[in-house]
Amino acid sequence: MYGLIGRMIAAPGKRDELLAAMSGGTSGMPGCLSYVIALDRENPDALWVTEVWDSAESHKASLSLPAVREAIAKARPIIAGFDNRVETIPVSGLGLQGAK
């Protein structure tokens, strides 16, 4: 299992636009068990992205999918930066049957 949690900062006032761009490429990603985008309660320009994959290789392969590449292209101009990123090893939780 492979997990990734990160906080993305949108250009000022562009969080909803970034959310829409990021949401567009999240379906049909082989190996993706969970992909959640959440609003940051404290920073009106920030989004948290929490991902769970069957492997790091599946995550890496997803970056070449046409829908993901399109979402990245839409999002890139309105991303001001990333300030938190951590890789994890998911071991238990709803939807993670058989996690090891």
Secondary structure, DSSP 8 states (H G I E B T S, - for coil): -EEEEEEEEESTT-HHHHHHHHHTT-SS-TTEEEEEEEE-SS-TTEEEEEEEES-HHHHHHHTTSHHHHHHHHHHGGGEEEEEEEEEE---SSTT-TT--
